[in-house]
Amino acid sequence: MNDNTKVVVALLAGLAAGAALGILFAPDKGNETRDKLTESLKNLGDSIKETAAAEIDNLVGLKDKVVENIKSKIRGAEEEYQDDLEHA
């Protein structure tokens, strides 16, 4: 997880905790408080899912780059080997 992702996750967690505490101490009826808390937690869950999806996309891209780099190095080594065989 890169630094930007850590900051976003920490920000979202702090936001959720602050919202939950604010709702719990608000002078609303119990069912209204629970509804607000449910909505806040749903929003937090959605934000976490979006962040996770973005990180998964980043990892897939990184994996593709690494695989292509390895394939390229293998092709280069095979070509060198073939050249060495022809000149031996």
N, C-alpha and C positions, 0 to 999 in steps of 0.2 A: 504494500500500500504506500503510495507516495505521500509527500508532506501535504499537498493540497487536499487529498482525500481525507487524511487524518484530521485536518482542520475542519473540513465540511462535516465529518461525522461527529466531531466534538461539538461543533456549533449546533448541529441538529439535536444532539443529546441534551445539551444545555437548554436549548429552546424548549424541548419537550418537558424537561424537568421543571423549568420556570412556569410553563403553561399549566402543568399539572398542579403545582403548588398554588398558583394563582387561582385556579378553578376550585381547588379544595378549600381555600380560605375565603372564597367569594360568598356573599350572603344570598345565595340562591337556594331554591328547594333542592332536596336530595336528588330527585329524578332529573332536574335540569343540570345539576352539577355532573351527574353520571353521563348524561348525554354530551355535555361539553367535553368531558374527559375522554369519552369514547371517540368523539370526532378528532380531538387533538392527537390521540394515539394512532388513529387511522391515518391522519396526515403524516405523522412521523414514520409510520410503517411504509407509506407510499414513497416518502423521501429516501428512506433507506434502500428500498427496492430499486429506485432510480439510480442511486449512487452505486449500488452493487452491480447493476446492469452495465453502467458505464465502465466500471473497473474490469468487468469480465470482458467487455469489448476491447479494452486496452490490452489485457492479457492475451487475448486471441491474436491481436495484431502483433504483439511482441513474439508470440510463439511462431507465427508465420514468418517473421523476419529471421528468427533464429534457425528455423528449419531451412529456409532458402539459403542462408549463409552457410550452413553445414553442407547442403547439397552442392553449392558452388565450390566449396573447398574440396569436396570429394571428387567432383568433376575435374578440377585442376590437378589433383593428385593422380587421377586415372590417366589424364593426358600426359603428365610427366613420366608416368610409368611406361606408357606406350612408347613415348619418345625414347626412353632409355632402352627399351627392348629392341627398337628398330636400329639403334646405334650400337648395340652390343655385339 
